[in-house]
């Protein structure tokens, strides 16, 4: 039986605070040609923050409004060469400028734009690209860095070269085996860099992102797939094999099912031509691919990153 005569003792656990979803658009004017960086930046700080919870003392608290202002000021002072580089500038600033702040986590979503050509113009006209959202998370504790890049909402499809058969069957199995099917998914991926704090070895963040995306897409297109798991693994292998700066890749791939429509009631044969695209329920395939000898650090639940 619990002893209710003694007061319960509670202790403060892990905590952080900051300003979430600071939308910042930075225009760089290169003469008549303009360049856009469109970011959604979330700042989270932790350190000596017990007193503000236990007694309400704000002596160690940098206001969240100040973190917001810093994002916009840094967009002017440092520019935005890449989401990763911008996050590194912010994380270093918060940890090194405030004694009470021991750790900073910067999460960034980047929205892409492409130019609209009109006549001989187009140097300052843009249309929002709808392919995917680029992601970056930077964490710094004063001595160690962790940089994770990624993407989400990248929808891909192979209209053939995919099969699914030979699986376990029980009395509830109704799915017919498929020897020629559509394979489609919406890629959510994160990859962790092995960069420390050596400026000489800092990756070219922009080039690295483009290369990783192309490796991912090439592996998806070139793999004759017997399962989405097999395709996922080949995507990760290709990235690890071609990107020395990356030690870990984590994928979450929902299987966007396409089912052949039964056209027999109409006297029609459906020769892998007409499909029903079902958005739910869906299979969800998740896995990590690591460089040999490296430890997995990216959370299994990518929504927590």
C-alpha positions as CSV (number, residue, x, y, z in Angstrom):
1,X,0.0,0.0,0.0
2,X,1.3,3.5,-0.8
3,X,2.2,5.7,2.2
4,X,-0.1,8.7,1.8
5,X,1.2,10.2,5.1
6,X,4.3,11.5,3.4
7,X,4.2,14.2,0.8
8,X,5.0,13.2,-2.8
9,X,8.4,14.3,-4.0
10,X,8.7,15.6,-7.5
11,X,11.8,16.6,-9.4
12,X,12.3,18.6,-12.5
13,X,13.4,16.6,-15.5
14,X,14.8,17.5,-18.9
15,X,13.5,20.8,-20.2
16,X,14.1,23.4,-23.0
17,X,12.5,26.5,-24.3
18,X,12.7,28.7,-27.4
19,X,10.8,30.3,-30.3
20,X,9.2,27.9,-32.8
21,X,8.5,28.5,-36.5
22,X,10.1,31.8,-37.2
23,X,9.4,32.3,-40.9
24,X,12.3,34.2,-42.6
25,X,12.7,35.0,-46.3
26,X,16.1,36.4,-47.3
27,X,16.5,38.1,-50.7
28,X,20.0,38.4,-52.0
29,X,20.3,41.0,-54.8
30,X,23.1,40.2,-57.2
31,X,22.5,43.2,-59.5
32,X,19.3,42.6,-61.4
33,X,19.4,38.9,-60.4
34,X,17.8,38.0,-57.1
35,X,18.1,34.8,-55.0
36,X,15.6,33.5,-52.4
37,X,16.1,31.5,-49.2
38,X,12.8,30.8,-47.6
39,X,13.1,29.1,-44.1
40,X,11.0,28.1,-41.1
41,X,13.4,28.2,-38.1
42,X,12.7,26.8,-34.7
43,X,15.1,27.5,-31.8
44,X,15.3,25.4,-28.6
45,X,17.7,26.2,-25.7
46,X,18.5,24.3,-22.5
47,X,21.0,24.7,-19.6
48,X,20.8,26.2,-16.2
49,X,17.0,26.7,-16.2
50,X,15.9,25.1,-13.0
51,X,15.2,28.3,-11.1
52,X,12.7,29.6,-13.7
53,X,10.6,26.4,-13.2
54,X,11.1,26.1,-9.4
55,X,10.9,29.7,-8.2
56,X,9.9,31.7,-11.3
57,X,13.2,33.6,-11.4
58,X,14.0,34.7,-15.0
59,X,17.6,35.6,-14.2
60,X,19.0,33.0,-16.6
61,X,16.2,33.3,-19.2
62,X,16.9,34.8,-22.6
63,X,13.5,35.8,-23.8
64,X,12.0,33.8,-26.7
65,X,11.3,37.1,-28.4
66,X,15.0,37.7,-28.4
67,X,15.7,34.4,-30.1
68,X,13.2,35.4,-32.8
69,X,14.9,38.7,-33.3
70,X,18.3,36.9,-33.5
71,X,17.0,34.8,-36.4
72,X,16.1,37.9,-38.4
73,X,19.2,39.8,-37.5
74,X,21.5,36.9,-38.5
75,X,19.6,36.6,-41.8
76,X,20.9,40.1,-42.5
77,X,24.3,39.9,-40.9
78,X,25.4,36.5,-42.0
79,X,23.1,35.9,-45.0
80,X,21.7,32.4,-45.6
81,X,24.2,30.3,-47.7
82,X,22.4,27.1,-46.6
83,X,20.0,26.0,-43.9
84,X,22.8,24.0,-42.2
85,X,25.3,26.9,-42.2
86,X,22.6,29.3,-40.9
87,X,21.7,26.9,-38.1
88,X,25.4,26.5,-37.2
89,X,25.7,30.3,-36.8
90,X,22.7,30.5,-34.6
91,X,23.6,27.5,-32.4
92,X,27.1,28.7,-31.8
93,X,25.8,32.2,-30.9
94,X,23.3,31.1,-28.3
95,X,25.7,28.7,-26.6
96,X,28.7,31.0,-26.6
97,X,27.0,34.3,-25.8
98,X,24.9,33.2,-22.8
99,X,26.6,31.4,-19.8
100,X,23.3,29.8,-18.7
101,X,22.7,28.2,-22.1
102,X,24.6,25.0,-22.5
103,X,22.9,23.4,-25.5
104,X,21.1,24.8,-28.6
105,X,19.0,22.9,-31.1
106,X,18.0,24.6,-34.4
107,X,15.5,23.0,-36.6
108,X,14.9,24.4,-40.1
109,X,12.5,23.7,-42.9
110,X,13.4,25.1,-46.3
111,X,10.9,25.8,-49.1
112,X,12.3,25.9,-52.6
113,X,11.5,28.4,-55.4
114,X,12.4,28.3,-59.0
115,X,12.6,31.1,-61.5
116,X,9.8,32.1,-63.9
117,X,11.2,33.1,-67.2
118,X,9.2,35.7,-69.1
119,X,10.8,37.1,-72.2
120,X,14.4,38.1,-71.4
121,X,13.5,38.8,-67.8
122,X,12.9,36.2,-65.0
123,X,15.8,37.4,-62.8
124,X,13.4,38.3,-60.0
125,X,10.2,36.3,-60.7
126,X,9.7,32.9,-58.9
127,X,7.2,30.1,-58.5
128,X,7.2,27.9,-55.4
129,X,8.4,24.4,-56.1
130,X,6.2,21.6,-54.9
131,X,8.6,18.6,-54.9
132,X,9.7,18.3,-51.3
133,X,10.5,20.3,-48.1
134,X,14.2,20.4,-47.2
135,X,15.1,19.9,-43.5
136,X,18.0,20.5,-41.2
137,X,18.7,20.1,-37.5
138,X,21.8,21.5,-35.8
139,X,22.7,20.7,-32.2
140,X,25.6,22.2,-30.3
141,X,26.6,21.9,-26.6
142,X,29.7,24.1,-26.6
143,X,32.0,21.2,-27.6
144,X,30.3,18.8,-29.9
145,X,28.2,19.3,-33.0
146,X,25.5,17.1,-34.6
147,X,24.2,18.1,-38.0
148,X,21.3,16.2,-39.6
149,X,19.9,17.1,-42.9
150,X,16.9,15.6,-44.7
151,X,13.7,16.0,-46.7
152,X,10.0,15.1,-46.5
153,X,7.0,15.0,-48.8
154,X,9.1,13.7,-51.8
155,X,6.6,11.5,-53.7
156,X,8.0,9.0,-56.1
157,X,6.6,6.2,-58.3
158,X,7.8,3.3,-60.4
159,X,5.0,2.2,-62.8
160,X,6.7,-1.3,-63.2
161,X,9.8,-3.2,-62.2
162,X,8.2,-4.0,-58.8
163,X,6.8,-7.3,-57.5
164,X,5.5,-8.5,-54.1
165,X,5.0,-12.3,-53.6
166,X,6.1,-15.2,-51.5
167,X,5.0,-13.6,-48.2
168,X,3.4,-15.2,-45.2
169,X,-0.3,-16.1,-45.5
170,X,-2.8,-16.9,-42.9
171,X,-6.6,-17.2,-42.8
172,X,-6.9,-13.4,-42.8
173,X,-4.8,-12.8,-45.9
174,X,-6.6,-11.6,-49.0
175,X,-3.9,-9.7,-50.8
176,X,-3.1,-11.4,-54.2
177,X,0.5,-11.8,-55.1
178,X,1.8,-9.3,-57.6
179,X,4.5,-9.9,-60.3
180,X,4.1,-6.5,-61.9
181,X,2.9,-3.6,-59.7
182,X,3.1,0.1,-59.1
183,X,5.6,1.0,-56.4
184,X,5.0,4.5,-54.9
185,X,6.0,6.2,-51.7
186,X,6.4,9.6,-50.1
187,X,10.0,9.7,-48.9
188,X,10.8,11.1,-45.5
189,X,14.6,10.8,-44.9
190,X,17.2,12.2,-42.5
191,X,21.0,11.8,-42.8
192,X,23.6,12.5,-40.2
193,X,27.0,14.1,-41.0
194,X,30.3,13.1,-39.4
195,X,31.5,16.7,-39.4
196,X,33.0,18.0,-36.2
197,X,34.1,21.6,-35.9
198,X,36.9,21.6,-38.5
199,X,36.2,24.5,-40.9
200,X,38.6,22.9,-43.4
201,X,36.5,19.8,-43.5
202,X,33.0,21.4,-43.5
203,X,30.8,19.9,-46.2
204,X,29.4,22.0,-49.0
205,X,25.9,21.8,-47.6
206,X,24.1,22.9,-50.7
207,X,26.0,20.5,-53.0
208,X,25.7,17.6,-50.5
209,X,21.9,18.0,-50.3
210,X,21.6,17.9,-54.1
211,X,23.8,14.9,-54.4
212,X,22.1,12.9,-51.7
213,X,18.7,13.6,-53.2
214,X,20.0,12.4,-56.6
215,X,21.5,9.2,-55.1
216,X,18.2,8.5,-53.4
217,X,16.2,9.0,-56.6
218,X,18.6,7.0,-58.7
219,X,18.5,4.1,-56.4
220,X,14.7,4.2,-56.3
221,X,14.6,4.2,-60.1
222,X,17.3,1.6,-60.8
223,X,16.3,-1.0,-58.2
224,X,14.2,-3.9,-59.5
225,X,12.1,-4.1,-56.4
226,X,10.8,-7.3,-54.7
227,X,9.7,-5.2,-51.6
228,X,9.7,-1.6,-50.5
229,X,12.2,-2.7,-47.8
230,X,14.7,-3.8,-50.4
231,X,14.3,-0.5,-52.2
232,X,14.8,1.5,-49.0
233,X,18.0,-0.4,-48.2
234,X,19.4,0.3,-51.7
235,X,18.6,4.0,-51.4
236,X,20.6,4.1,-48.1
237,X,23.5,2.0,-49.4
238,X,23.9,4.3,-52.4
239,X,24.0,7.4,-50.2
240,X,26.5,5.9,-47.8
241,X,28.7,4.6,-50.7
242,X,28.8,7.9,-52.4
243,X,28.8,10.4,-49.6
244,X,31.9,10.1,-47.3
245,X,30.6,12.9,-45.1
246,X,27.5,10.9,-44.0
247,X,27.4,8.1,-41.5
248,X,23.7,7.4,-41.0
249,X,20.5,7.6,-43.1
250,X,17.1,7.0,-41.6
251,X,14.0,6.5,-43.8
252,X,10.3,6.4,-43.2
253,X,8.4,5.3,-46.4
254,X,4.7,4.9,-46.5
255,X,3.6,2.5,-49.2
256,X,1.2,4.5,-51.4
257,X,-0.9,1.5,-52.6
258,X,-2.3,1.3,-56.1
259,X,-4.8,-1.5,-56.6
260,X,-6.0,-2.8,-60.0
261,X,-9.6,-1.9,-60.6
262,X,-11.9,-4.9,-61.4
263,X,-13.3,-3.9,-64.9
264,X,-14.7,-7.4,-65.6
265,X,-18.3,-6.3,-64.7
266,X,-18.1,-4.0,-67.7
267,X,-16.7,-6.6,-70.0
268,X,-13.3,-4.9,-70.0
269,X,-9.8,-6.4,-69.3
270,X,-7.6,-4.5,-67.0
271,X,-4.1,-5.2,-68.3
272,X,-2.2,-3.3,-65.6
273,X,-3.6,0.0,-66.8
274,X,-6.3,1.3,-64.5
275,X,-5.6,1.6,-60.7
276,X,-7.3,2.9,-57.6
277,X,-4.9,5.1,-55.6
278,X,-5.6,4.4,-51.9
279,X,-4.3,7.0,-49.4
280,X,-5.1,4.9,-46.3
281,X,-4.6,2.6,-44.6
282,X,-1.0,2.3,-45.8
283,X,2.0,0.1,-45.1
284,X,4.8,2.1,-43.3
285,X,8.3,0.9,-43.9
286,X,11.1,2.4,-41.6
287,X,14.8,1.6,-41.3
288,X,18.2,3.0,-40.7
289,X,21.3,2.4,-43.0
290,X,24.6,2.9,-41.3
291,X,28.2,3.2,-42.3
292,X,29.9,0.1,-41.0
293,X,31.2,0.7,-37.4
294,X,29.0,3.7,-36.8
295,X,26.2,4.1,-34.1
296,X,22.6,4.9,-34.9
297,X,21.7,8.3,-33.4
298,X,18.7,9.5,-35.5
299,X,15.4,8.8,-33.6
300,X,13.2,6.1,-35.0
301,X,10.3,8.5,-34.9
302,X,11.3,11.2,-37.4
303,X,8.6,13.5,-36.2
304,X,10.9,14.0,-33.1
305,X,13.7,15.3,-35.3
